[in-house]
Amino acid sequence: MPRKISSHLELLGLLQSEYLALKYEQTTRISLRETALGVNFVAIAAVATIAFVKSPPNLTVVLFIPIISACICWVYLNNDIMVSRLRIFFKEEFLDRVASIYQDSSKPLNRREIEAVLGSWEHFHRSKDSFRKLRRVFNFFFVSMGFFVSSLAAIVVTFEMILDSSILLRSIWILDVLLLSVITVALFLTRDW
């Protein structure tokens, strides 16, 4: 049988523990998201090195770029979505939960007062950062370059080669086009800029 919570202070302590755990998860996901873009560039460089190390270049290897980028982009997008959801949770639901505890205590606090204490970082880094919009534009540029443009370039470079190749290579090329379409839609639907 679970132990009853005896005071508002104890409940606030539990909420603080939850907040810290969720902030840690959010920070970890941000780190993983940002690492994914760098890993994608390294993977593209490795594929390009393999493709162009010999003369004549082996362009069939370039067909792996959209597949690799799609997989890494999936990791990037899933973490981006979770980071955004956690931000919304902190801004909306979590503050309401804390407010409901304070409403039961002797001196009720309003939502703005609670937000000033618990959500100060969430508010500060979105409103007081004069370079946020510029950074978001650069972020969109690099994410597009890493996941979309590199995959599109691989598809364009291999188009003529695919016309005279095996069914397997044509199938991979068609899969690449489909994956590029999915990446494009996903990047635009989940953008945070």
C-alpha positions as CSV (number, residue, x, y, z in Angstrom):
1,M,0.0,0.0,0.0
2,P,1.5,3.4,-1.0
3,R,2.4,5.9,1.7
4,K,0.2,9.0,1.8
5,I,1.9,12.3,1.2
6,S,1.6,14.3,4.4
7,S,2.3,17.9,3.3
8,H,2.4,20.4,0.5
9,L,6.1,20.7,1.0
10,E,6.6,16.9,0.5
11,L,4.5,17.0,-2.7
12,L,6.5,20.0,-4.0
13,G,9.7,18.0,-3.3
14,L,8.3,15.2,-5.4
15,L,7.4,17.6,-8.2
16,Q,10.9,19.1,-8.0
17,S,12.4,15.6,-8.4
18,E,10.2,15.1,-11.4
19,Y,11.2,18.4,-12.9
20,L,14.9,17.7,-12.4
21,A,14.6,14.3,-14.0
22,L,12.6,15.7,-17.0
23,K,15.1,18.5,-17.5
24,Y,17.9,16.0,-17.5
25,E,16.1,14.0,-20.2
26,Q,15.5,17.1,-22.2
27,T,19.2,18.1,-22.0
28,T,20.2,14.6,-23.0
29,R,17.9,14.6,-26.0
30,I,19.1,18.1,-27.0
31,S,22.7,16.7,-27.0
32,L,21.7,13.6,-29.0
33,R,19.8,15.7,-31.5
34,E,22.7,18.1,-32.1
35,T,25.2,15.1,-32.3
36,A,23.0,13.5,-35.0
37,L,23.7,16.3,-37.5
38,G,27.4,16.0,-37.0
39,V,27.3,12.2,-37.3
40,N,25.4,12.7,-40.6
41,F,28.1,14.9,-42.0
42,V,30.8,12.4,-41.0
43,A,28.8,9.5,-42.6
44,I,28.4,11.5,-45.8
45,A,32.1,12.3,-45.8
46,A,32.9,8.6,-45.3
47,V,30.6,7.5,-48.2
48,A,32.0,10.2,-50.5
49,T,35.5,9.1,-49.6
50,I,34.7,5.5,-50.5
51,A,32.9,6.6,-53.7
52,F,35.6,8.9,-55.0
53,V,38.8,7.2,-53.8
54,K,39.2,5.3,-57.0
55,S,39.3,6.4,-60.6
56,P,36.7,6.2,-62.1
57,P,34.5,7.0,-59.0
58,N,32.1,4.3,-57.8
59,L,28.9,6.3,-57.8
60,T,26.7,3.3,-56.7
61,V,28.1,3.9,-53.2
62,V,26.6,7.4,-53.2
63,L,23.2,5.7,-53.2
64,F,23.7,5.0,-49.5
65,I,23.7,8.7,-48.6
66,P,19.9,9.1,-48.6
67,I,19.4,5.9,-46.6
68,I,22.0,6.8,-44.0
69,S,20.7,10.4,-43.8
70,A,17.1,9.2,-43.4
71,C,18.0,7.0,-40.5
72,I,20.0,9.7,-38.7
73,C,17.4,12.3,-39.5
74,W,14.8,10.0,-37.8
75,V,16.9,10.1,-34.6
76,Y,17.3,13.9,-35.0
77,L,13.5,14.4,-35.5
78,N,12.4,12.1,-32.7
79,N,14.6,13.9,-30.2
80,D,13.6,17.3,-31.5
81,I,9.9,16.4,-31.1
82,M,10.5,15.2,-27.5
83,V,12.5,18.3,-26.6
84,S,9.6,20.4,-27.9
85,R,7.0,18.3,-26.0
86,L,9.0,18.6,-22.8
87,R,9.2,22.4,-23.2
88,I,5.4,22.6,-23.7
89,F,4.9,20.3,-20.7
90,F,7.0,22.6,-18.5
91,K,5.3,25.7,-19.8
92,E,1.8,24.5,-19.5
93,E,0.9,21.4,-17.5
94,F,3.7,21.3,-14.9
95,L,3.1,24.9,-13.8
96,D,-0.6,24.1,-13.4
97,R,0.2,21.1,-11.3
98,V,2.4,23.2,-9.0
99,A,-0.3,26.0,-8.9
100,S,-2.9,23.5,-7.8
101,I,-0.7,22.6,-4.8
102,Y,-0.2,26.2,-3.8
103,Q,-4.0,26.9,-4.2
104,D,-4.5,24.4,-1.4
105,S,-1.9,26.1,0.9
106,S,-2.5,29.1,3.1
107,K,-1.1,31.7,0.6
108,P,-2.1,30.8,-3.0
109,L,0.3,31.8,-5.8
110,N,-0.9,32.6,-9.3
111,R,0.5,31.0,-12.4
112,R,2.8,33.9,-13.3
113,E,4.5,33.7,-9.8
114,I,5.1,30.0,-10.1
115,E,6.4,30.4,-13.7
116,A,8.8,33.0,-12.4
117,V,10.3,30.4,-10.1
118,L,10.0,27.1,-11.9
119,G,10.0,28.1,-15.6
120,S,12.5,30.9,-15.5
121,W,14.9,29.3,-17.9
122,E,12.1,28.3,-20.3
123,H,11.0,31.9,-20.3
124,F,14.5,33.5,-20.3
125,H,16.1,31.7,-23.2
126,R,13.2,32.3,-25.5
127,S,12.4,35.9,-24.7
128,K,15.7,37.5,-23.7
129,D,17.9,36.0,-26.4
130,S,18.3,38.6,-29.2
131,F,20.1,36.1,-31.5
132,R,17.5,33.3,-31.1
133,K,15.8,33.9,-34.5
134,L,19.1,34.1,-36.3
135,R,20.3,30.9,-34.7
136,R,17.1,29.1,-35.7
137,V,17.6,30.3,-39.3
138,F,21.2,28.9,-39.3
139,N,20.0,25.8,-37.6
140,F,17.4,25.3,-40.4
141,F,20.0,25.9,-43.0
142,F,22.5,23.3,-41.6
143,V,19.8,20.7,-40.9
144,S,18.5,21.2,-44.5
145,M,22.0,20.9,-45.9
146,G,22.8,17.8,-43.8
147,F,19.6,15.8,-44.4
148,F,17.9,17.2,-47.5
149,V,20.5,18.7,-49.8
150,S,23.0,16.0,-49.4
151,S,20.4,13.3,-50.2
152,L,19.1,15.3,-53.1
153,A,22.6,15.6,-54.5
154,A,23.2,11.9,-54.2
155,I,19.9,11.2,-56.1
156,V,20.8,13.7,-58.9
157,V,24.4,12.5,-59.2
158,T,23.3,8.9,-59.6
159,F,20.3,9.5,-61.9
160,E,22.1,8.8,-65.3
161,M,23.9,5.8,-63.9
162,I,20.6,4.2,-62.7
163,L,19.1,4.3,-66.2
164,D,21.5,1.6,-67.4
165,S,21.9,-0.4,-64.1
166,S,20.4,-3.5,-62.5
167,I,16.9,-3.7,-61.0
168,L,18.5,-3.7,-57.5
169,L,20.2,-0.4,-58.0
170,R,17.1,1.1,-59.5
171,S,15.1,-0.1,-56.6
172,I,17.6,1.5,-54.1
173,W,17.4,4.7,-56.1
174,I,13.6,4.7,-55.9
175,L,13.8,4.0,-52.2
176,D,16.2,6.9,-51.9
177,V,13.7,9.2,-53.6
178,L,10.9,8.0,-51.3
179,L,13.1,8.5,-48.2
180,L,14.0,12.0,-49.4
181,S,10.3,12.8,-49.7
182,V,9.7,11.5,-46.1
183,I,12.7,13.6,-44.8
184,T,11.4,16.7,-46.6
185,V,7.9,16.4,-45.2
186,A,9.1,15.5,-41.7
187,L,11.6,18.4,-41.5
188,F,8.9,20.9,-42.5
189,L,6.2,19.5,-40.3
190,T,8.4,19.3,-37.1
191,R,10.4,22.6,-37.6
192,D,11.0,24.7,-34.6
193,W,12.1,28.0,-36.2
